Amino acid sequence: MQIGFVGLGRMGANMVHRLRRDGDHTVVAFDPNPDARASVEAFGATTTDSLDKLVAALDKPRGVWIMVPSGKVTDDTVSALQSLLEKGDTIIDGGNSNYHDSVARAAKSAERGIGYIDAGTSGGVWGLEVGYCLMAGGDKETVDHWLPIFTTLAPPDGFLHVGPAGAGHFVKMVHNGIEYGMLQAYAEGFAIMQAKPDFGELDLHGIAHLWNQGSVVRSWLLELAERAFARDPQLQELRGWVDDSGEGRWTMEEAMQLAVPSPVLAASLIMRYQSRLPDGFGNKVIAALRNEFGGHPVKAEAPAGTPASH
């Protein structure tokens, strides 16, 4: 099957590689970065240096999978494709778009007779090896047409048409919200063990490996923790800055709109913000108040140019 592909970052390039390696698919790919285009040419993909050339190189009915950052980049890419594609063609958004945006983009595409699939995609850089978990939203007939592409990208039972337009990115949003909570639980558990001096320096790598052998908390995330501790037992090479790409916030917004209690997800999201404030003002307020009401000791601000102790 032939497919166009836009966005050749780490995930996008690996997806093209998997399509070429594991399926009888022809891929025409575009990325503004010539090095990124060269990387997929090595897998046998054809590349172009513009969207209009990519569309021109595809046979009708055309399908274009976009794997670009959510927000303006996706907006611009979808708008450009809506003007270039024709009735019967399909746009597949595999990025982490807000599902509200996906519903609107699908409606605008439908006005031109263009199909739109929002394909929530999970698997990260490991997807090439183990496959991508895909949750698709869109018209059933359109999704069914592109099933060979989804089947090649996903592991067995790793693809599901979850509902109409927007449903794919909604389910992926909730998936990432759950991920926030799981990551926070592991983080807190290992932090407690790392802080405990009574038993010497606990072997966090060994404990992670142990817990992956039949424990009720075993998981792929814990396997990744095991790998990380093997490389750096105390994670001394890392700064504790944890970014978020939006899905956790969107999940909490939905939870509030639906009046669904989600304290674990809320706390894990807040802790991501906390991670970016090594000496946040809020913490200073708490320290000052504790000192005022209870005489609890406070630590002085380090002089300018002096590294803060942690």
C-alpha positions in Angstrom: 0.0 0.0 0.0 1.2 3.5 -0.7 1.3 6.2 2.0 2.6 9.7 2.3 4.4 10.6 5.5 5.1 14.0 6.9 7.5 14.5 9.9 10.6 12.4 10.2 11.8 12.9 13.8 12.7 9.9 16.0 9.2 8.4 15.9 8.3 9.4 12.4 11.5 8.0 10.9 11.1 4.7 12.8 7.5 4.4 11.6 8.7 4.8 8.0 11.3 2.2 8.7 8.8 -0.3 10.1 6.4 0.3 7.2 9.2 -0.5 4.7 10.7 -3.4 6.7 7.6 -5.2 7.8 5.0 -4.5 5.1 4.7 -4.3 1.4 4.3 -0.5 1.5 5.5 2.3 -0.6 6.3 5.4 1.4 6.7 9.0 0.0 8.0 11.2 2.8 8.6 14.9 3.5 10.5 16.7 6.2 12.1 20.2 5.9 15.3 18.7 7.3 17.4 17.2 4.5 19.2 14.9 6.9 15.9 13.5 8.1 14.9 12.8 4.5 18.2 11.1 3.9 17.6 8.9 7.0 14.5 7.3 5.5 15.8 7.1 2.0 18.2 4.5 3.5 15.1 2.4 4.3 13.9 2.6 0.6 11.4 5.5 1.1 11.1 8.2 -1.6 11.4 11.7 -0.3 10.3 15.2 -1.5 11.3 18.7 -0.3 7.8 20.1 -0.1 4.2 19.1 0.7 2.9 19.9 -2.8 5.5 17.6 -4.3 4.6 14.9 -1.9 1.0 15.1 -2.8 1.8 15.1 -6.5 3.9 11.9 -6.1 1.0 9.9 -4.5 -1.6 7.8 -6.4 -5.3 8.5 -5.8 -6.9 8.0 -3.4 -4.1 9.5 -1.4 -3.3 9.1 2.3 -0.9 11.3 4.2 0.2 10.4 7.7 1.5 13.4 9.7 3.8 13.0 12.7 4.6 16.5 13.8 4.3 18.4 17.1 0.8 19.3 18.2 -0.4 22.9 18.0 0.6 25.4 15.2 2.8 23.0 13.3 0.0 20.5 13.0 -2.5 23.3 12.2 -0.3 24.6 9.4 0.4 21.1 8.0 -3.3 20.1 8.0 -4.4 23.4 6.5 -1.9 23.0 3.7 -2.9 19.4 3.0 -6.6 20.3 3.0 -5.9 22.7 0.2 -3.7 20.2 -1.7 -5.7 17.0 -1.4 -9.0 16.1 -3.1 -12.2 14.3 -2.5 -11.5 10.7 -1.5 -8.1 11.4 0.0 -7.3 11.0 3.7 -5.3 12.8 6.4 -4.0 10.7 9.3 -2.8 12.6 12.4 -0.6 10.4 14.5 0.6 13.2 16.8 -0.6 14.2 20.3 -3.2 16.7 19.1 -5.9 18.0 21.4 -9.0 16.0 20.5 -11.1 19.2 20.2 -8.7 20.2 17.4 -9.1 16.8 15.8 -12.9 17.1 15.8 -12.7 20.5 14.1 -10.1 19.4 11.6 -12.2 16.4 10.7 -15.3 18.5 10.1 -13.4 21.0 7.9 -11.8 18.1 5.9 -15.2 16.5 5.5 -16.5 19.7 3.8 -13.9 19.0 1.1 -14.7 15.3 1.0 -11.4 14.5 2.6 -11.2 11.7 5.2 -9.6 12.4 8.6 -8.3 9.9 11.1 -6.9 10.9 14.5 -4.5 8.1 15.4 -3.3 8.2 19.0 0.1 6.6 18.9 2.1 5.2 21.8 5.4 3.4 21.7 8.0 6.1 21.6 11.4 5.2 20.3 10.7 1.5 21.1 7.9 1.3 18.5 10.3 0.2 15.7 11.2 -2.9 17.7 7.9 -3.8 19.4 5.3 -2.0 17.4 3.1 1.0 18.1 -0.1 0.9 20.1 -2.6 2.7 17.9 -6.1 4.1 18.9 -7.9 5.5 15.9 -10.8 7.9 15.6 -12.7 8.5 12.4 -15.2 7.2 9.9 -15.2 3.3 9.9 -15.0 3.0 6.1 -12.0 5.4 6.0 -10.3 3.6 8.9 -10.9 0.2 7.3 -9.3 1.4 4.0 -6.0 2.2 5.8 -6.1 -0.9 7.9 -3.0 -2.5 6.2 -0.9 0.5 7.4 -2.2 0.3 10.9 -1.7 -3.5 11.0 2.0 -3.1 10.0 2.7 -0.4 12.5 1.0 -2.1 15.4 1.9 -5.3 17.3 -0.7 -8.1 17.4 -3.9 -6.7 19.0 -2.2 -3.3 19.1 -4.7 -1.4 16.9 -8.3 -0.4 17.7 -10.8 1.8 16.0 -12.1 3.4 19.2 -14.8 5.6 17.8 -15.7 8.7 15.6 -13.4 11.7 14.8 -11.7 12.9 18.0 -12.0 9.6 19.9 -8.5 8.4 19.0 -6.8 11.5 20.4 -9.2 11.5 23.4 -8.3 8.0 24.4 -4.6 8.8 23.8 -5.0 11.8 26.1 -6.4 9.7 28.9 -3.6 7.1 28.3 -1.0 9.8 28.8 -2.8 11.1 31.9 -2.6 7.6 33.4 1.1 7.5 32.4 1.7 10.6 34.5 0.3 8.9 37.6 2.3 5.7 37.0 5.5 7.6 36.6 4.9 9.6 39.7 4.2 6.5 41.8 7.5 4.9 40.7 9.3 8.2 41.3 8.1 8.6 44.8 8.8 5.0 45.7 12.4 5.1 44.5 12.9 8.5 46.1 11.9 7.1 49.5 14.3 4.2 49.2 17.1 6.5 48.0 16.6 8.8 51.0 16.7 6.0 53.6 20.1 5.8 55.2 19.5 3.0 57.7 20.4 0.1 55.3 23.3 1.7 53.5 22.9 2.7 49.9 20.1 0.5 48.6 20.7 -1.1 45.2 17.9 0.6 43.2 18.9 -1.2 40.0 18.8 -4.5 41.7 15.4 -3.7 43.3 13.9 -2.6 40.0 15.1 -5.9 38.5 13.7 -7.9 41.4 10.3 -6.2 41.1 10.1 -7.1 37.5 10.3 -10.8 38.4 6.6 -11.6 39.2 5.9 -8.6 41.4 2.5 -7.0 41.2 4.2 -3.7 40.3 6.2 -5.1 37.4 5.7 -3.2 34.1 7.5 -1.9 31.0 8.1 1.4 32.8 9.8 -0.5 35.6 12.0 -2.3 33.0 13.0 1.1 31.8 13.8 2.2 35.3 16.0 -0.9 35.6 17.9 0.2 32.5 18.3 3.8 33.8 19.6 2.7 37.2 22.0 0.3 35.4 23.6 3.2 33.6 23.5 5.7 36.5 22.7 4.1 39.9 21.9 7.4 41.7 20.8 9.3 38.5 23.5 11.9 39.3 23.8 12.8 35.6 20.2 14.0 35.4 18.6 17.2 36.5 15.1 16.6 38.0 13.3 18.7 35.4 10.2 17.0 34.1 8.4 18.6 31.1 4.8 18.0 30.0 3.5 18.1 26.5 -0.1 18.9 27.3 -2.0 15.7 27.6 -1.9 15.6 31.4 -3.4 19.1 31.6 -6.0 18.2 29.0 -6.9 15.1 30.9 -7.4 17.1 34.1 -9.6 19.6 32.3 -11.8 16.8 31.1 -12.0 15.3 34.6 -13.1 18.6 36.0 -15.7 19.1 33.3 -17.0 15.6 33.9 -16.8 15.9 37.7 -14.7 12.7 37.8 -12.4 12.7 40.9 -8.8 12.2 39.7 -6.5 13.1 42.6 -3.6 10.9 41.5 -3.5 12.5 38.0 -3.9 16.0 39.5 -1.0 15.5 41.9 1.3 14.0 39.3 0.6 17.0 37.0 1.4 19.5 39.7 4.6 17.7 40.6 5.8 18.2 37.0 5.4 21.9 37.5 7.2 21.6 40.9 10.1 19.9 39.2 10.9 23.0 37.2 11.2 25.2 40.4 14.4 24.0 42.2 13.7 26.8 44.7 10.2 27.8 43.9 8.7 30.9 45.6 5.8 28.8 46.9 8.3 26.6 48.8 9.9 29.7 50.3 6.5 30.9 51.5 5.9 27.5 53.2 9.4 27.6 54.8 8.9 31.2 56.0 5.5 30.4 57.6 6.8 27.2 59.3 9.6 29.3 60.8 7.1 32.0 61.9 4.6 29.7 63.6 6.9 27.0 64.9 10.4 28.3 64.8 11.3 25.6 62.3 14.8 26.2 60.8 15.2 27.8 57.4 18.1 27.6 54.9 19.5 30.8 53.7 19.5 31.7 50.0 22.9 30.8 48.4 24.9 33.9 47.4 24.8 34.7 43.6 27.1 32.5 41.7 27.1 29.9 44.5 25.6 26.5 43.5 22.6 25.6 45.7 23.0 22.5 47.8 20.4 19.7 47.3 
